[in-house]
Amino acid sequence: MTELTAPLSSRRRASDNPVVKLAKRIPAFLVIVFLILITAYPLFWMVINSLKGKSDFLDNPSYALPEVWMWDNYARAWEVGNLGTTITNSIIVTIPSLVLIVILGTAAGFALEVMIWKGRGGVLLYVLAGIMIPGQMIILPLFTTFFSIGLVGSLWPLIIIYTAGGLPLTIFMMATYFRAIPREVFEASTLDGASILRSFRSVGFPMVRNAVLTVAIVQFFLIWNDLLIALIFAGQRKLNTIQVGLLNFSGEYGAIDYGPLFAAICITVGGILVLYLFLNQRIMKGLAAGAVKG
């Protein structure tokens, strides 16, 4: 008995050794450091290049520090890129689109997954078909339609297109999240006398609020980063969104003023990064909420 327990106790003492514990943590630590480096380096590269002059950017390695720190690149970026107007236009387009996508998409996901009615499977397949159709295929008929009804020359086409384009994915995702909620919860609310609208508003929606935030963030990035739709339907300077405004840094014959361009990108990315860091935990909870069925 003593011979059997001796090796076991020695193994336990070895595992309790601080050096052994530290050695076991080294691979995980190296992986974390590697992930931090590949995440932080693009941001570092973008910031240092936003402070360079054009000759400094072209003549020296892109990872080198600036020879002369051009802090006025940010002022030039704000003026040349018309960032005040483009950021305002992006906000005007994004907020109404997100509100409509969240409200309509969540309600439709609830109706397709929780409510029982004839033909809901076919409707869900019809909605999913919207995800499979490339947006580029319908740009010409959309432009013709908006031109014929007089909406060209405003931001309304962007709001309508972003809302319609974001609904199929949102409905599918929200239906998945509602699928994770036990049906007994809604049955209990019905037995307590709640209408279907009250069940959605007071029971269903609060239980998927983290998922709603996750969907809203996903759609926010899709709308905010769009270039093609904004360039076609809001090509006028006064209607430019942030992504279209970045094209203002391309001069004659394709010459690009890299310093102010990277400064403008830093301004736009910085705000988005702060928003993501602030909402990171809620996004993770939302992603985990739809991963398993309750």
DOVOSE-249695 format. One record per residue (C-alpha): x, y, z; residue in three letters. Coordinates in pm, 1 decimal, padded with zeros to 6 digits. Layout:
REM residues N
site east->X, north->Y, up->Z, residu->ALA;
...
***
This chain:
REM residues 294
site east->00000.0, north->00000.0, up->00000.0, residu->MET;
site east->00286.7, north->00232.0, up->00084.6, residu->THR;
site east->00458.7, north->00158.2, up->-00246.6, residu->GLU;
site east->00143.0, north->00255.9, up->-00438.8, residu->LEU;
site east->00073.2, north->00578.1, up->-00255.0, residu->THR;
site east->00431.1, north->00706.2, up->-00262.2, residu->ALA;
site east->00444.1, north->00780.4, up->-00638.3, residu->PRO;
site east->00098.8, north->00943.1, up->-00614.7, residu->LEU;
site east->00205.3, north->01175.8, up->-00335.8, residu->SER;
site east->00525.7, north->01263.9, up->-00521.2, residu->SER;
site east->00325.4, north->01351.2, up->-00831.0, residu->ARG;
site east->00101.0, north->01574.1, up->-00621.2, residu->ARG;
site east->00401.1, north->01751.8, up->-00471.5, residu->ARG;
site east->00543.6, north->01802.2, up->-00822.4, residu->ALA;
site east->00215.6, north->01948.6, up->-00948.1, residu->SER;
site east->00207.9, north->02189.6, up->-00651.7, residu->ASP;
site east->00553.4, north->02317.9, up->-00737.8, residu->ASN;
site east->00532.7, north->02688.5, up->-00844.6, residu->PRO;
site east->00789.7, north->02631.6, up->-01118.2, residu->VAL;
site east->00580.9, north->02350.3, up->-01267.7, residu->VAL;
site east->00266.7, north->02563.9, up->-01252.8, residu->LYS;
site east->00447.2, north->02851.3, up->-01425.1, residu->LEU;
site east->00581.1, north->02618.5, up->-01695.8, residu->ALA;
site east->00228.0, north->02494.8, up->-01767.4, residu->LYS;
site east->00103.9, north->02850.6, up->-01810.2, residu->ARG;
site east->00375.2, north->02956.8, up->-02054.3, residu->ILE;
site east->00205.6, north->02817.2, up->-02372.6, residu->PRO;
site east->-00123.2, north->02990.3, up->-02288.5, residu->ALA;
site east->00063.7, north->03310.1, up->-02207.6, residu->PHE;
site east->00248.3, north->03300.2, up->-02540.2, residu->LEU;
site east->-00076.0, north->03246.5, up->-02729.2, residu->VAL;
site east->-00234.2, north->03545.0, up->-02552.7, residu->ILE;
site east->00066.5, north->03765.2, up->-02629.1, residu->VAL;
site east->00056.2, north->03659.0, up->-02994.7, residu->PHE;
site east->-00315.4, north->03741.3, up->-03021.7, residu->LEU;
site east->-00261.4, north->04080.5, up->-02858.0, residu->ILE;
site east->00022.1, north->04161.1, up->-03098.5, residu->LEU;
site east->-00168.4, north->04070.8, up->-03415.7, residu->ILE;
site east->-00465.4, north->04272.8, up->-03287.6, residu->THR;
site east->-00275.7, north->04578.7, up->-03167.2, residu->ALA;
site east->-00020.5, north->04607.3, up->-03448.6, residu->TYR;
site east->-00269.6, north->04720.9, up->-03719.2, residu->PRO;
site east->-00393.9, north->04994.3, up->-03483.8, residu->LEU;
site east->-00036.6, north->05100.7, up->-03406.9, residu->PHE;
site east->00048.0, north->05098.1, up->-03779.9, residu->TRP;
site east->-00257.3, north->05309.4, up->-03858.4, residu->MET;
site east->-00183.3, north->05567.8, up->-03587.1, residu->VAL;
site east->00184.6, north->05620.6, up->-03671.6, residu->ILE;
site east->00106.8, north->05653.5, up->-04043.3, residu->ASN;
site east->-00159.2, north->05912.4, up->-03965.2, residu->SER;
site east->00118.8, north->06134.4, up->-03828.8, residu->LEU;
site east->00349.3, north->06112.3, up->-04131.7, residu->LYS;
site east->00397.1, north->06338.8, up->-04428.4, residu->GLY;
site east->00353.5, north->06204.3, up->-04779.8, residu->LYS;
site east->00727.9, north->06174.6, up->-04852.2, residu->SER;
site east->00787.7, north->06016.2, up->-04512.3, residu->ASP;
site east->00521.9, north->05754.8, up->-04584.7, residu->PHE;
site east->00656.6, north->05669.8, up->-04931.3, residu->LEU;
site east->01031.2, north->05678.3, up->-04855.2, residu->ASP;
site east->01044.4, north->05498.5, up->-04520.3, residu->ASN;
site east->00910.3, north->05162.4, up->-04399.0, residu->PRO;
site east->00547.4, north->05177.7, up->-04300.4, residu->SER;
site east->00626.8, north->05046.3, up->-03952.7, residu->TYR;
site east->00887.9, north->05315.9, up->-03883.5, residu->ALA;
site east->00807.6, north->05608.5, up->-03655.2, residu->LEU;
site east->00750.2, north->05945.5, up->-03825.7, residu->PRO;
site east->01051.9, north->06164.1, up->-03889.0, residu->GLU;
site east->00832.4, north->06468.6, up->-03829.3, residu->VAL;
site east->00514.0, north->06425.7, up->-03626.7, residu->TRP;
site east->00240.0, north->06583.2, up->-03841.6, residu->MET;
site east->-00034.1, north->06645.0, up->-03586.8, residu->TRP;
site east->-00205.5, north->06885.1, up->-03826.5, residu->ASP;
site east->-00300.8, north->06583.0, up->-04039.2, residu->ASN;
site east->-00606.5, north->06542.7, up->-03817.3, residu->TYR;
site east->-00720.2, north->06900.5, up->-03882.0, residu->ALA;
site east->-00664.3, north->06851.6, up->-04255.7, residu->ARG;
site east->-00851.5, north->06521.2, up->-04242.4, residu->ALA;
site east->-01152.7, north->06686.0, up->-04081.1, residu->TRP;
site east->-01155.8, north->06960.4, up->-04345.2, residu->GLU;
site east->-01065.1, north->06768.9, up->-04661.7, residu->VAL;
site east->-01275.4, north->06466.1, up->-04576.5, residu->GLY;
site east->-01570.1, north->06685.7, up->-04473.8, residu->ASN;
site east->-01595.8, north->06459.1, up->-04169.1, residu->LEU;
site east->-01845.2, north->06675.7, up->-03983.6, residu->GLY;
site east->-02101.2, north->06632.9, up->-04262.7, residu->THR;
site east->-02018.9, north->06271.0, up->-04347.3, residu->THR;
site east->-02034.8, north->06151.3, up->-03986.0, residu->ILE;
site east->-02366.1, north->06334.8, up->-03937.6, residu->THR;
site east->-02509.1, north->06177.5, up->-04253.8, residu->ASN;
site east->-02393.9, north->05833.5, up->-04143.1, residu->SER;
site east->-02564.7, north->05879.3, up->-03807.0, residu->ILE;
site east->-02884.1, north->06005.9, up->-03973.6, residu->ILE;
site east->-02889.2, north->05698.3, up->-04197.2, residu->VAL;
site east->-02779.1, north->05441.5, up->-03939.5, residu->THR;
site east->-03003.4, north->05518.3, up->-03640.6, residu->ILE;
site east->-03344.1, north->05501.4, up->-03818.5, residu->PRO;
site east->-03233.4, north->05192.3, up->-04009.5, residu->SER;
site east->-03125.5, north->05018.3, up->-03689.0, residu->LEU;
site east->-03447.5, north->05107.2, up->-03508.0, residu->VAL;
site east->-03660.6, north->04969.5, up->-03791.0, residu->LEU;
site east->-03445.4, north->04657.6, up->-03830.3, residu->ILE;
site east->-03453.8, north->04576.9, up->-03457.3, residu->VAL;
site east->-03827.0, north->04636.7, up->-03409.4, residu->ILE;
site east->-03947.2, north->04467.1, up->-03727.5, residu->LEU;
site east->-03687.7, north->04187.9, up->-03717.4, residu->GLY;
site east->-03750.3, north->04100.8, up->-03352.2, residu->THR;
site east->-04127.8, north->04103.0, up->-03397.5, residu->ALA;
site east->-04100.8, north->03886.3, up->-03709.5, residu->ALA;
site east->-03863.8, north->03642.9, up->-03536.1, residu->GLY;
site east->-04111.7, north->03613.1, up->-03248.5, residu->PHE;
site east->-04402.3, north->03554.1, up->-03488.0, residu->ALA;
site east->-04215.5, north->03290.4, up->-03687.9, residu->LEU;
site east->-04075.4, north->03096.3, up->-03392.0, residu->GLU;
site east->-04315.1, north->03139.9, up->-03098.6, residu->VAL;
site east->-04654.4, north->03188.4, up->-03261.8, residu->MET;
site east->-04817.8, north->02887.9, up->-03429.6, residu->ILE;
site east->-04991.0, north->02959.4, up->-03758.6, residu->TRP;
site east->-05028.3, north->02793.2, up->-04094.9, residu->LYS;
site east->-04754.5, north->02860.7, up->-04347.9, residu->GLY;
site east->-04492.2, north->03001.4, up->-04112.1, residu->ARG;
site east->-04231.1, north->02754.1, up->-04242.3, residu->GLY;
site east->-04278.5, north->02876.4, up->-04597.5, residu->GLY;
site east->-04258.8, north->03239.4, up->-04484.6, residu->VAL;
site east->-03932.5, north->03167.5, up->-04302.5, residu->LEU;
site east->-03784.9, north->03011.0, up->-04616.8, residu->LEU;
site east->-03900.5, north->03313.1, up->-04815.7, residu->TYR;
site east->-03724.3, north->03541.8, up->-04568.0, residu->VAL;
site east->-03406.4, north->03333.0, up->-04582.8, residu->LEU;
site east->-03407.0, north->03368.1, up->-04960.5, residu->ALA;
site east->-03335.8, north->03735.2, up->-04904.6, residu->GLY;
site east->-02998.9, north->03644.2, up->-04752.8, residu->ILE;
site east->-02900.6, north->03448.2, up->-05062.8, residu->MET;
site east->-02969.2, north->03726.3, up->-05315.7, residu->ILE;
site east->-02663.7, north->03950.8, up->-05370.3, residu->PRO;
site east->-02748.0, north->04316.2, up->-05324.4, residu->GLY;
site east->-02555.7, north->04410.6, up->-05637.7, residu->GLN;
site east->-02815.8, north->04230.9, up->-05852.2, residu->MET;
site east->-03097.3, north->04469.9, up->-05758.9, residu->ILE;
site east->-02911.9, north->04802.6, up->-05760.1, residu->ILE;
site east->-03029.5, north->04904.7, up->-06109.9, residu->LEU;
site east->-03403.0, north->04835.9, up->-06053.3, residu->PRO;
site east->-03380.0, north->05004.7, up->-05712.7, residu->LEU;
site east->-03222.0, north->05315.2, up->-05860.2, residu->PHE;
site east->-03487.4, north->05324.8, up->-06134.6, residu->THR;
site east->-03764.4, north->05292.6, up->-05875.5, residu->THR;
site east->-03628.5, north->05562.6, up->-05646.2, residu->PHE;
site east->-03569.7, north->05794.2, up->-05940.5, residu->PHE;
site east->-03925.0, north->05748.4, up->-06067.0, residu->SER;
site east->-04078.1, north->05830.9, up->-05727.4, residu->ILE;
site east->-03845.1, north->06127.7, up->-05668.8, residu->GLY;
site east->-03641.0, north->06002.0, up->-05373.4, residu->LEU;
site east->-03303.3, north->06034.9, up->-05545.1, residu->VAL;
site east->-03109.3, north->06327.8, up->-05398.3, residu->GLY;
site east->-03195.5, north->06245.9, up->-05037.0, residu->SER;
site east->-03094.2, north->05997.8, up->-04769.1, residu->LEU;
site east->-03425.8, north->05811.1, up->-04781.7, residu->TRP;
site east->-03306.4, north->05551.3, up->-05036.7, residu->PRO;
site east->-03023.5, north->05452.7, up->-04801.6, residu->LEU;
site east->-03256.7, north->05411.6, up->-04504.1, residu->ILE;
site east->-03501.7, north->05201.9, up->-04705.3, residu->ILE;
site east->-03232.6, north->04982.0, up->-04863.2, residu->ILE;
site east->-03043.4, north->04925.9, up->-04536.8, residu->TYR;
site east->-03364.7, north->04837.0, up->-04354.4, residu->THR;
site east->-03483.6, north->04594.3, up->-04621.1, residu->ALA;
site east->-03136.4, north->04444.1, up->-04661.7, residu->GLY;
site east->-03085.9, north->04393.1, up->-04288.6, residu->GLY;
site east->-03421.9, north->04233.8, up->-04211.7, residu->LEU;
site east->-03363.1, north->03880.0, up->-04350.9, residu->PRO;
site east->-03051.2, north->03814.9, up->-04141.2, residu->LEU;
site east->-03206.0, north->03981.7, up->-03836.0, residu->THR;
site east->-03526.4, north->03777.6, up->-03859.8, residu->ILE;
site east->-03327.8, north->03454.5, up->-03892.4, residu->PHE;
site east->-03104.1, north->03538.9, up->-03595.9, residu->MET;
site east->-03392.8, north->03650.6, up->-03372.9, residu->MET;
site east->-03591.1, north->03336.8, up->-03456.7, residu->ALA;
site east->-03286.8, north->03137.1, up->-03341.6, residu->THR;
site east->-03268.8, north->03329.3, up->-03015.0, residu->TYR;
site east->-03640.9, north->03286.4, up->-02947.6, residu->PHE;
site east->-03598.2, north->02913.4, up->-03012.8, residu->ARG;
site east->-03368.2, north->02898.9, up->-02710.2, residu->ALA;
site east->-03645.8, north->03022.0, up->-02476.1, residu->ILE;
site east->-03856.0, north->02742.7, up->-02319.3, residu->PRO;
site east->-04211.9, north->02742.3, up->-02453.4, residu->ARG;
site east->-04342.0, north->02702.9, up->-02098.1, residu->GLU;
site east->-04255.6, north->03068.5, up->-02035.2, residu->VAL;
site east->-04496.0, north->03190.4, up->-02302.6, residu->PHE;
site east->-04758.5, north->02932.1, up->-02208.4, residu->GLU;
site east->-04749.2, north->03059.4, up->-01851.4, residu->ALA;
site east->-04794.7, north->03420.0, up->-01965.4, residu->SER;
site east->-05092.7, north->03313.1, up->-02177.7, residu->THR;
site east->-05248.4, north->03133.0, up->-01881.1, residu->LEU;
site east->-05204.5, north->03449.9, up->-01676.6, residu->ASP;
site east->-05417.6, north->03634.6, up->-01930.9, residu->GLY;
site east->-05148.1, north->03810.0, up->-02133.9, residu->ALA;
site east->-05222.9, north->03878.7, up->-02498.2, residu->SER;
site east->-04972.2, north->03780.8, up->-02766.3, residu->ILE;
site east->-04859.9, north->04143.4, up->-02792.0, residu->LEU;
site east->-04814.2, north->04162.7, up->-02414.8, residu->ARG;
site east->-04619.7, north->03835.0, up->-02417.8, residu->SER;
site east->-04386.9, north->03975.4, up->-02681.1, residu->PHE;
site east->-04341.2, north->04312.4, up->-02513.0, residu->ARG;
site east->-04317.7, north->04203.3, up->-02147.0, residu->SER;
site east->-04180.0, north->03847.5, up->-02170.6, residu->VAL;
site east->-04010.7, north->03774.5, up->-02502.2, residu->GLY;
site east->-03833.9, north->04101.4, up->-02574.1, residu->PHE;
site east->-03673.8, north->04143.5, up->-02227.6, residu->PRO;
site east->-03542.2, north->03785.4, up->-02240.2, residu->MET;
site east->-03359.2, north->03845.7, up->-02568.9, residu->VAL;
site east->-03237.4, north->04202.4, up->-02506.3, residu->ARG;
site east->-02870.4, north->04094.3, up->-02513.0, residu->ASN;
site east->-02938.0, north->03918.3, up->-02842.6, residu->ALA;
site east->-03110.6, north->04231.4, up->-02973.5, residu->VAL;
site east->-02802.7, north->04433.3, up->-02885.1, residu->LEU;
site east->-02580.3, north->04180.1, up->-03061.9, residu->THR;
site east->-02792.7, north->04192.3, up->-03377.5, residu->VAL;
site east->-02797.6, north->04573.1, up->-03362.7, residu->ALA;
site east->-02416.7, north->04584.5, up->-03341.0, residu->ILE;
site east->-02380.9, north->04346.8, up->-03637.0, residu->VAL;
site east->-02619.4, north->04553.6, up->-03847.3, residu->GLN;
site east->-02454.5, north->04875.7, up->-03730.3, residu->PHE;
site east->-02118.4, north->04768.8, up->-03870.3, residu->PHE;
site east->-02276.1, north->04651.7, up->-04196.1, residu->LEU;
site east->-02451.4, north->04985.8, up->-04244.1, residu->ILE;
site east->-02171.0, north->05208.4, up->-04118.8, residu->TRP;
site east->-01906.7, north->05040.7, up->-04336.3, residu->ASN;
site east->-02113.3, north->05030.7, up->-04654.4, residu->ASP;
site east->-01961.6, north->05206.0, up->-04955.0, residu->LEU;
site east->-02133.9, north->05074.8, up->-05267.5, residu->LEU;
site east->-02495.0, north->05165.1, up->-05182.2, residu->ILE;
site east->-02397.3, north->05501.9, up->-05034.2, residu->ALA;
site east->-02180.3, north->05588.0, up->-05334.4, residu->LEU;
site east->-02457.9, north->05510.5, up->-05584.6, residu->ILE;
site east->-02761.7, north->05652.3, up->-05405.4, residu->PHE;
site east->-02599.0, north->05940.0, up->-05213.3, residu->ALA;
site east->-02310.9, north->06047.3, up->-05435.4, residu->GLY;
site east->-02361.4, north->06421.5, up->-05382.9, residu->GLN;
site east->-02106.7, north->06582.5, up->-05150.9, residu->ARG;
site east->-02372.7, north->06709.2, up->-04909.9, residu->LYS;
site east->-02514.1, north->06353.2, up->-04880.7, residu->LEU;
site east->-02185.2, north->06165.1, up->-04848.9, residu->ASN;
site east->-02157.6, north->05912.7, up->-04567.4, residu->THR;
site east->-01831.2, north->05848.2, up->-04386.3, residu->ILE;
site east->-01705.9, north->05577.2, up->-04621.6, residu->GLN;
site east->-01775.9, north->05788.0, up->-04930.1, residu->VAL;
site east->-01609.6, north->06085.2, up->-04763.7, residu->GLY;
site east->-01284.2, north->05892.0, up->-04737.1, residu->LEU;
site east->-01266.9, north->05893.9, up->-05117.3, residu->LEU;
site east->-01209.2, north->06270.6, up->-05102.3, residu->ASN;
site east->-00844.9, north->06204.1, up->-05015.8, residu->PHE;
site east->-00781.7, north->06063.1, up->-05363.4, residu->SER;
site east->-00654.5, north->06351.9, up->-05573.2, residu->GLY;
site east->-00586.2, north->06401.9, up->-05940.9, residu->GLU;
site east->-00456.6, north->06096.0, up->-06130.2, residu->TYR;
site east->-00518.2, north->05878.4, up->-05825.3, residu->GLY;
site east->-00265.5, north->06053.0, up->-05597.9, residu->ALA;
site east->-00346.9, north->05992.3, up->-05231.7, residu->ILE;
site east->-00252.9, north->06207.8, up->-04934.2, residu->ASP;
site east->-00185.7, north->05921.1, up->-04695.6, residu->TYR;
site east->-00133.1, north->06112.3, up->-04372.4, residu->GLY;
site east->-00474.8, north->06284.7, up->-04360.8, residu->PRO;
site east->-00637.4, north->05967.6, up->-04498.4, residu->LEU;
site east->-00506.5, north->05756.9, up->-04210.8, residu->PHE;
site east->-00597.4, north->06036.8, up->-03969.2, residu->ALA;
site east->-00957.2, north->06028.6, up->-04094.5, residu->ALA;
site east->-00963.0, north->05649.7, up->-04058.9, residu->ILE;
site east->-00830.3, north->05682.6, up->-03702.2, residu->CYS;
site east->-01109.2, north->05927.5, up->-03616.8, residu->ILE;
site east->-01380.9, north->05699.1, up->-03750.9, residu->THR;
site east->-01233.3, north->05374.0, up->-03620.4, residu->VAL;
site east->-01162.6, north->05524.0, up->-03278.0, residu->GLY;
site east->-01528.2, north->05596.7, up->-03210.4, residu->GLY;
site east->-01636.7, north->05251.9, up->-03327.9, residu->ILE;
site east->-01365.5, north->05085.3, up->-03116.3, residu->LEU;
site east->-01476.8, north->05270.1, up->-02802.5, residu->VAL;
site east->-01836.9, north->05166.1, up->-02869.8, residu->LEU;
site east->-01735.3, north->04803.4, up->-02913.8, residu->TYR;
site east->-01521.8, north->04799.3, up->-02596.6, residu->LEU;
site east->-01810.4, north->04950.8, up->-02400.5, residu->PHE;
site east->-02061.7, north->04692.5, up->-02526.8, residu->LEU;
site east->-01824.9, north->04395.0, up->-02549.2, residu->ASN;
site east->-01967.3, north->04197.7, up->-02255.6, residu->GLN;
site east->-02325.6, north->04236.5, up->-02372.1, residu->ARG;
site east->-02229.1, north->04124.9, up->-02721.9, residu->ILE;
site east->-02064.5, north->03809.9, up->-02584.1, residu->MET;
site east->-02374.8, north->03733.4, up->-02375.0, residu->LYS;
site east->-02593.8, north->03779.6, up->-02680.0, residu->GLY;
site east->-02381.7, north->03547.0, up->-02891.1, residu->LEU;
site east->-02388.6, north->03281.2, up->-02617.6, residu->ALA;
site east->-02764.5, north->03316.8, up->-02570.6, residu->ALA;
site east->-02846.2, north->03172.4, up->-02910.6, residu->GLY;
site east->-02579.5, north->02904.3, up->-02904.3, residu->ALA;
site east->-02782.9, north->02644.4, up->-02714.3, residu->VAL;
site east->-03146.5, north->02558.5, up->-02697.0, residu->LYS;
site east->-03303.3, north->02605.7, up->-02354.0, residu->GLY;
***
